[in-house]
Amino acid sequence: MAGHGTFMWNELITDDPERCTSFFRALIGWETREMEMPSGVYTVFQAGGQDVGGMVKMADGQGANMPPHWISYIDVEDVDDAAAKVEGLGGALKMGPQDIPGIGRFCVIADPGGAVVALITRAAG
């Protein structure tokens, strides 16, 4: 399994999951499976039986402030420690560390140029 400093997941945040599912199935043949999460249904994209990314529906009203988009996750040893360093290094903390039950702990940052990425420490197990 990949480790600290590696890109490990890509996620689509959209206001129309059904349309996006149909699009990616037809375009590149992705299959999907759904998982129940505390925030609602999470769709996992699969290629050749392997999980390759995910999709979540935007919260109501979220689309007014942010267009649908993809976000990449970078694996880090300690997301809280990494988040604490972001601003001192010229970046911006966009969403502070929070838990995803059974998955891990993540935050969303912007680098000094404004590009956004998520950092994640996966749950043990």
C-alpha positions as CSV (number, residue, x, y, z in Angstrom):
1,M,0.0,0.0,0.0
2,A,1.2,3.5,-0.7
3,G,2.5,5.6,2.1
4,H,3.3,9.1,3.4
5,G,3.4,11.7,0.6
6,T,1.6,9.6,-2.1
7,F,-1.6,10.4,-3.9
8,M,-4.0,7.7,-2.8
9,W,-7.6,8.7,-3.8
10,N,-9.5,10.9,-6.1
11,E,-13.1,12.0,-5.4
12,L,-15.7,13.7,-7.5
13,I,-18.0,16.2,-5.6
14,T,-21.0,16.9,-7.7
15,D,-24.6,18.1,-7.6
16,D,-25.7,15.3,-10.0
17,P,-24.3,11.9,-9.1
18,E,-26.7,9.9,-11.3
19,R,-25.7,11.9,-14.4
20,C,-22.0,11.6,-13.6
21,T,-22.3,7.8,-13.0
22,S,-23.9,7.3,-16.4
23,F,-21.3,9.5,-18.0
24,F,-18.3,7.7,-16.6
25,R,-19.8,4.3,-17.2
26,A,-20.4,5.1,-20.9
27,L,-17.1,7.0,-21.4
28,I,-14.6,4.7,-19.7
29,G,-16.5,1.7,-18.5
30,W,-16.3,2.3,-14.8
31,E,-18.6,0.2,-12.6
32,T,-19.9,1.5,-9.3
33,R,-20.8,0.3,-5.8
34,E,-22.5,2.3,-3.2
35,M,-21.7,2.7,0.5
36,E,-23.9,4.2,3.2
37,M,-22.0,6.9,5.1
38,P,-23.3,9.2,7.9
39,S,-23.6,12.0,5.4
40,G,-25.5,9.9,2.8
41,V,-24.7,7.5,-0.1
42,Y,-21.0,7.4,-1.3
43,T,-20.4,5.9,-4.7
44,V,-17.1,4.1,-5.3
45,F,-15.9,4.0,-8.9
46,Q,-14.2,0.7,-10.0
47,A,-12.1,-0.3,-13.0
48,G,-11.4,-4.0,-13.5
49,G,-12.8,-4.8,-10.0
50,Q,-10.4,-2.3,-8.3
51,D,-11.6,0.8,-6.4
52,V,-10.2,3.8,-8.3
53,G,-12.1,6.8,-6.9
54,G,-15.3,8.0,-5.3
55,M,-18.1,10.4,-5.7
56,V,-20.2,12.3,-3.2
57,K,-23.2,14.5,-3.7
58,M,-22.8,18.1,-2.7
59,A,-24.7,19.2,0.4
60,D,-27.8,21.3,-0.4
61,G,-26.8,24.8,-1.2
62,Q,-23.1,24.0,-1.5
63,G,-23.1,24.4,-5.3
64,A,-23.8,28.1,-5.0
65,N,-20.3,28.6,-3.5
66,M,-18.4,25.9,-5.4
67,P,-18.8,24.2,-8.8
68,P,-18.6,20.4,-9.1
69,H,-15.0,19.3,-9.0
70,W,-12.5,16.5,-8.4
71,I,-10.2,16.5,-5.4
72,S,-7.2,14.4,-4.8
73,Y,-6.1,13.0,-1.4
74,I,-2.5,12.8,-0.3
75,D,-1.6,10.2,2.4
76,V,0.2,11.8,5.4
77,E,1.3,10.2,8.7
78,D,-0.5,12.8,10.9
79,V,-3.1,15.0,9.3
80,D,-3.4,17.2,12.4
81,D,0.4,17.9,12.4
82,A,0.4,18.6,8.7
83,A,-2.6,21.0,8.9
84,A,-0.9,22.9,11.7
85,K,2.1,23.6,9.4
86,V,0.1,24.7,6.3
87,E,-0.3,28.5,7.0
88,G,3.3,28.9,8.3
89,L,4.5,27.5,4.9
90,G,2.4,30.0,2.9
91,G,-0.7,27.8,2.3
92,A,-4.2,28.1,3.5
93,L,-6.3,25.7,5.6
94,K,-9.6,25.4,3.7
95,M,-11.3,22.8,6.0
96,G,-9.7,21.8,9.3
97,P,-9.1,18.2,10.2
98,Q,-12.2,16.0,10.7
99,D,-13.0,12.4,10.9
100,I,-14.5,10.1,8.3
101,P,-15.8,7.2,10.4
102,G,-14.1,4.0,9.5
103,I,-11.9,5.7,6.8
104,G,-9.6,8.1,8.6
105,R,-9.0,11.8,9.3
106,F,-8.7,14.5,6.6
107,C,-8.4,18.2,5.9
108,V,-8.5,20.4,2.8
109,I,-5.7,22.8,2.1
110,A,-4.5,25.2,-0.6
111,D,-0.9,25.5,-1.6
112,P,0.8,28.9,-1.8
113,G,-0.4,29.2,-5.4
114,G,-4.1,28.5,-4.5
115,A,-4.3,24.9,-5.8
116,V,-6.6,22.8,-3.5
117,V,-5.8,19.3,-2.3
118,A,-6.9,17.1,0.6
119,L,-4.6,15.4,3.1
120,I,-5.6,12.2,4.8
121,T,-4.4,9.9,7.6
122,R,-6.1,6.6,7.1
123,A,-7.7,4.7,10.0
124,A,-5.6,1.8,11.4
125,G,-6.8,-1.6,10.3
